[in-house]
Amino acid sequence: MNAVQTTTELLASAEQELQAFAGAVTGLFGEEQAQQSAQDWLQELELMDWPTGDEVPNWRRVTIAAAARLAGRLKTQI
């Protein structure tokens, strides 16, 4: 597998994870929270420790961190 193909597959899997997360947040908490949560997800992506070698990034960790931010926001709204 070449670098372009690998990158394309990684981006596609990251996009799927983000879309699933944003869709779930939209369904549960509305569009405004989903937009903020998508921004949180992208920020967490930037902060993550990237694996070395042939390891695949764990997008679920990014989602969990973004979900924690969402929970913190919702907690302050109660």
Secondary structure as UniProt FT lines:
FT   HELIX           3..29
FT   HELIX           31..47
FT   TURN            53..54
FT   HELIX           59..77
//
